[in-house]
Amino acid sequence: MTKATPTPERDVPKGPLARPEERGRQEPTDVGDLARTTRTPPAGPLGHRAKCGVVGVGYLGQHHARIYSQLANCELVGVYDVNPTAAATVAEAYKTQVFPSIEALAEACDAVSVVVPTDKHCDVALQLFEKKCHLLIEKPLCVSLEEAERILEASKRNQCIVQVGHIEHFNPVMAFLEQAVESPRYIVADRLAPFNPRGTEVGVVLDLMIHDIGIILQLVRSPVNRVESIGVNVLSAHDEDIANARIVFENGCIANLNTSRVSLKKVREIRIFQQNAYLSLDFMNQVGHLLRKQAGTLHKEDIPIEKGEPLALELASFVDCVQHHKTPKVNTDLGRTALALAIEITSQIQDLCKIS
Ligand SMILES: NC(=O)c1ccc[n+]([C@@H]2O[C@H](COP(=O)([O-])OP(=O)(O)OC[C@H]3O[C@@H](n4cnc5c(N)ncnc54)[C@H](O)[C@@H]3O)[C@@H](O)[C@H]2O)c1
């Protein structure tokens, strides 16, 4: 198997909040182009379509399998799951094989998605690295900084690419924010979801708030000065189901994150206040508007967002990195930094709120 050598991280395009007439037509991104390609396999340094597999084909892993089976520059080689019925159902749906072990799947693949529960990420990833597989590890990277170090060490030693599944970074809403946000001063992020036992192997901070932590770290681009957090458990026995964190960055920006997994409704919204404008965007519905300060008044404009399936864009980008030996947009640096902040928030909640 050809090994990929990571290259320096790609610059994220940043620019002023252009007025509509200056903004012009948005060129589709590489990722968008790839997700929409026809089935003619592009030639890449790998020399063949990337052979991809999925470990863990539950709620989310089945979609990884579906998308790998549809992408032009990859081949879905097979799946593995400790639940043989889940593996057989997904293999039948996407016309692929069930492998009898992680090791057997790894032998056949260039790249694998790790879509098992978070507390199993490290164990599964380490087995796959030993077979030189490039990995898309679902978010959060793992459950502790010790595990993160083991993942980093093994990926470097085996020269494997690692992308962390911070899916919102591939949401077209994020593509707009990366261009429009300049020196944000205050950010409010709300992420609410109804209760679901899936994901409760960790608290709501590692399960859901991690998305907004990743988004905000990417947009603010400043070290964290301090964080203050509170939270409570409602249905979970030992972990928080509701959390609030106020993050103060060294550049003065403040972010306020509200997250719940015991809500009656689903919300994924972000509001960003900066010198020249206020932006309000909805990651779930991929819509938004901005209020621009002009001659002492505020003018409302709808934001044109070309909708796209974030998971398809994310996996297309990962396969592109594997094909062309690129460093992923969401690499272990961001995955680890987001995890460290999420662990700090969780620990403050455990200490202050005495969740038991
Ligand atoms: N990016 C997102 O928006 C998003 C959304 C949902 C879940 N996730 C992440 O995806 C991961 C999986 O979540 P899910 O909701 O699909 O969970 P799930 O419980 O529906 O699926 C997990 C699957 O992994 C299998 N499994 C468990 N241990 C295994 C092992 N050692 N080897 C092989 N298979 C094993 C289970 O049998 C199950 O089929 C979690 O890390 C979660 O945080 C991310």
The ligand as an ORCA input file, in Angstrom:
! r2SCAN-3c Opt
* xyz 0 1
  N     -20.153     13.912     13.310
  C     -21.382     13.809     13.814
  O     -22.227     14.688     13.678
  C     -21.728     12.574     14.576
  C     -23.062     12.193     14.704
  C     -23.345     11.005     15.384
  C     -22.304     10.257     15.910
  N     -21.020     10.672     15.786
  C     -19.915      9.884     16.327
  O     -19.866      8.639     15.640
  C     -19.485      7.602     16.535
  C     -20.546      6.509     16.465
  O     -21.792      7.045     16.835
  P     -23.180      6.373     16.394
  O     -24.221      7.323     16.805
  O     -23.127      5.910     14.998
  O     -23.197      5.107     17.381
  P     -23.985      3.723     17.195
  O     -24.059      3.133     18.558
  O     -25.249      3.909     16.431
  O     -23.000      2.860     16.270
  C     -21.781      2.357     16.731
  C     -21.541      1.013     16.046
  O     -20.220      0.580     16.412
  C     -20.280     -0.830     16.701
  N     -19.152     -1.149     17.576
  C     -19.013     -0.920     18.912
  N     -17.787     -1.285     19.333
  C     -17.134     -1.765     18.245
  C     -15.843     -2.293     18.030
  N     -14.943     -2.371     19.023
  N     -15.508     -2.696     16.788
  C     -16.410     -2.608     15.764
  N     -17.654     -2.137     15.918
  C     -18.010     -1.699     17.130
  C     -21.655     -1.039     17.308
  O     -22.074     -2.388     17.195
  C     -22.512     -0.091     16.480
  O     -23.045     -0.710     15.334
  C     -19.312      8.257     17.906
  O     -17.981      8.584     18.095
  C     -20.120      9.547     17.798
  O     -19.618     10.597     18.610
  C     -20.721     11.801     15.110
*
